Amino acid sequence: MTRTSDRTTTDLTAWLGEPLTDRLTDAEQREAAHRIFRHIADQEEEATARNWMIGMNPHLNDQAPLLAIAAGQTADVDAAARAYIDGVWT
């Protein structure tokens, strides 16, 4: 594990907790979750970003973004995050 991956995992664990972070089984998933979380948190608060990551999302067929990332749907989660930041919920 690289230093960046260590920091990414540490941040995700602080933001989401260990059980949720452990759902992300590889470095690519953790890097994506970290990037998307920061994208939301930079516009909102960390608590809002956490709730967004673990809550049902209409752009992901009511799947939580974190679970979608774990399922390999990172591009869909990126699009959902952009829609959230842009205020597009149709």
Secondary structure, DSSP 4 states (H G I P E B T S, - for coil): --HHHHHHHHHHHHHH-HHHHTT--SHHHHHHHHHHHHHHHHHS-HHHHHHHHHS-BGGGTTB-HHHHHHTT-HHHHHHHHHHHHHT---
